[in-house]
Amino acid sequence: MNDATIIDGRSIAPGDAILGLASSGPHSNGYSLIRKILERAQPEFDLLEPTRIYVKPILKLLESVPVKGLAHITGGGITGNVPRILREGLVAKINKASWPRPPVFEWLQRTGNVDEDEMFRVFNCGIGMVLVVSQKDAKRAAKLLRAEGETVYEIGTIEKGSGEAQAVVV
């Protein structure tokens, strides 16, 4: 593997598009909190589905489109994982209205009385993988990923930081 194939976020720049791939549920996010909510609520339905694996569609995409950054939203939510791919001075501006939040997250938030900011810190909220591509490649990337069976949303843009403490603003 040469340096050109390593996706380390160095080429991410203001104006780049942020794409989100739909999750199949909470994946491995927030299980401690989920267990507490389930213990208290004792629902009569199955809440969890297997974690969605994105490797094959992403590998197919990499054959055709330069991907600048990838963040698997696991072991923490969107605001905990996306900053790992951003250089200092960049902010990911994410529009939470750009994708439908699956009912499981609405149920967790309502039943567990979980604050909105905490939802994005702990859970994927319906986005299991985040990709950063140049704006000119966004539509083509989304089309290729959809052809591979993924549900894709353009969820935001990369902007130059303006002194915010967070590298992700939802």
C-alpha positions as CSV (number, residue, x, y, z in Angstrom):
1,M,0.0,0.0,0.0
2,N,1.4,3.4,-0.9
3,D,0.7,6.8,0.6
4,A,-1.9,7.6,-2.1
5,T,-4.1,4.7,-0.8
6,I,-4.0,5.7,2.9
7,I,-7.0,7.6,3.9
8,D,-5.9,9.7,6.8
9,G,-7.9,12.9,6.5
10,R,-5.0,15.1,5.5
11,S,-6.6,16.1,2.2
12,I,-10.0,17.1,3.8
13,A,-10.6,20.8,3.1
14,P,-13.4,23.4,3.6
15,G,-16.2,22.8,1.1
16,D,-15.9,19.0,1.1
17,A,-19.1,17.0,1.3
18,I,-19.9,14.7,4.2
19,L,-21.9,11.5,3.2
20,G,-23.5,9.3,5.7
21,L,-24.3,5.6,5.2
22,A,-27.4,4.3,7.0
23,S,-26.9,2.1,10.0
24,S,-29.0,-1.0,10.8
25,G,-29.6,0.2,14.4
26,P,-27.4,1.1,17.4
27,H,-24.5,-1.1,16.2
28,S,-22.0,-1.2,19.0
29,N,-22.9,2.3,20.2
30,G,-24.1,3.1,23.7
31,Y,-24.8,-0.4,25.0
32,S,-24.4,0.5,28.6
33,L,-27.0,3.2,28.2
34,I,-29.2,0.9,26.2
35,R,-29.1,-1.8,28.9
36,K,-30.1,0.7,31.5
37,I,-33.1,1.9,29.4
38,L,-34.1,-1.7,28.6
39,E,-34.0,-2.7,32.3
40,R,-36.2,0.1,33.2
41,A,-38.7,-0.1,30.3
42,Q,-38.8,-3.9,29.7
43,P,-40.1,-3.6,26.2
44,E,-42.0,-6.5,24.5
45,F,-40.0,-6.2,21.3
46,D,-36.5,-6.9,19.9
47,L,-34.6,-3.6,19.8
48,L,-31.3,-4.6,18.2
49,E,-30.2,-5.8,14.8
50,P,-26.8,-7.0,13.7
51,T,-24.2,-4.4,13.0
52,R,-24.0,-3.4,9.3
53,I,-20.6,-4.1,7.6
54,Y,-19.6,-1.5,5.0
55,V,-16.3,-2.9,3.7
56,K,-17.4,-4.2,0.3
57,P,-19.2,-1.1,-0.8
58,I,-16.4,1.2,0.5
59,L,-13.8,-0.9,-1.4
60,K,-15.8,-0.7,-4.5
61,L,-16.1,3.1,-4.1
62,L,-12.4,3.5,-3.6
63,E,-11.8,2.0,-7.1
64,S,-13.6,5.0,-8.7
65,V,-13.7,8.0,-6.3
66,P,-11.0,9.6,-4.1
67,V,-12.2,9.3,-0.5
68,K,-10.6,11.9,1.8
69,G,-11.9,10.6,5.1
70,L,-13.8,7.7,6.7
71,A,-15.2,7.4,10.2
72,H,-17.0,4.3,11.3
73,I,-19.5,5.4,13.9
74,T,-18.9,2.8,16.5
75,G,-17.9,2.8,20.1
76,G,-19.2,6.3,20.4
77,G,-21.5,8.5,18.4
78,I,-21.2,10.9,15.5
79,T,-19.7,13.7,17.6
80,G,-17.2,11.3,19.1
81,N,-15.9,9.6,16.0
82,V,-15.9,12.2,13.1
83,P,-13.3,14.5,14.8
84,R,-10.8,11.7,14.6
85,I,-10.5,12.3,10.8
86,L,-10.3,16.1,10.9
87,R,-7.2,18.2,10.9
88,E,-7.0,21.1,13.4
89,G,-8.9,24.1,12.2
90,L,-11.7,22.2,10.4
91,V,-15.3,21.6,11.5
92,A,-17.8,19.1,10.3
93,K,-21.1,20.8,10.0
94,I,-23.8,18.1,10.1
95,N,-27.4,18.7,9.4
96,K,-29.4,16.2,11.5
97,A,-32.5,16.9,9.4
98,S,-30.8,15.5,6.3
99,W,-31.6,11.9,7.2
100,P,-34.5,10.2,8.9
101,R,-33.7,9.0,12.4
102,P,-34.8,5.4,12.8
103,P,-37.5,4.7,15.3
104,V,-35.2,2.8,17.7
105,F,-33.3,6.0,18.4
106,E,-36.5,8.0,18.9
107,W,-37.6,5.3,21.4
108,L,-34.3,5.3,23.2
109,Q,-34.3,9.1,23.5
110,R,-37.9,9.3,24.7
111,T,-37.8,6.2,27.0
112,G,-34.4,7.0,28.5
113,N,-35.0,10.8,28.6
114,V,-31.7,11.3,26.8
115,D,-30.7,14.8,25.8
116,E,-30.3,15.5,22.1
117,D,-26.5,16.3,22.4
118,E,-26.0,13.1,24.3
119,M,-27.8,11.1,21.6
120,F,-25.2,12.3,19.0
121,R,-22.3,11.7,21.5
122,V,-23.4,8.2,22.4
123,F,-25.3,6.8,19.4
124,N,-24.9,6.7,15.6
125,C,-28.5,8.0,15.3
126,G,-29.0,6.2,12.0
127,I,-25.6,6.9,10.4
128,G,-23.2,4.0,10.7
129,M,-20.4,5.3,8.4
130,V,-19.3,8.8,7.5
131,L,-17.3,9.6,4.3
132,V,-15.7,12.8,3.3
133,V,-15.3,13.5,-0.5
134,S,-14.8,16.6,-2.5
135,Q,-18.0,18.3,-3.4
136,K,-17.5,17.6,-7.1
137,D,-17.4,13.8,-6.3
138,A,-20.3,13.7,-3.9
139,K,-23.1,12.8,-6.3
140,R,-21.0,10.2,-8.1
141,A,-19.9,8.6,-4.8
142,A,-23.5,8.5,-3.5
143,K,-24.7,6.9,-6.8
144,L,-22.0,4.2,-6.7
145,L,-22.7,3.4,-3.0
146,R,-26.5,3.2,-3.8
147,A,-25.7,0.8,-6.6
148,E,-23.9,-1.4,-4.0
149,G,-27.0,-1.5,-1.9
150,E,-26.3,1.3,0.6
151,T,-28.7,4.0,1.7
152,V,-26.7,7.3,1.4
153,Y,-27.4,10.8,2.6
154,E,-25.5,14.0,2.1
155,I,-25.4,15.0,5.7
156,G,-23.1,18.1,5.8
157,T,-20.0,19.9,4.8
158,I,-16.5,20.6,6.0
159,E,-15.9,24.2,7.0
160,K,-13.0,26.2,8.3
161,G,-13.1,26.4,12.1
162,S,-14.2,29.6,13.8
163,G,-12.9,28.9,17.3
164,E,-15.7,26.4,18.3
165,A,-14.6,23.9,20.9
166,Q,-16.1,21.0,19.0
167,A,-14.8,19.7,15.7
168,V,-18.4,18.5,14.8
169,V,-21.4,20.7,15.0
170,V,-24.8,19.0,14.6
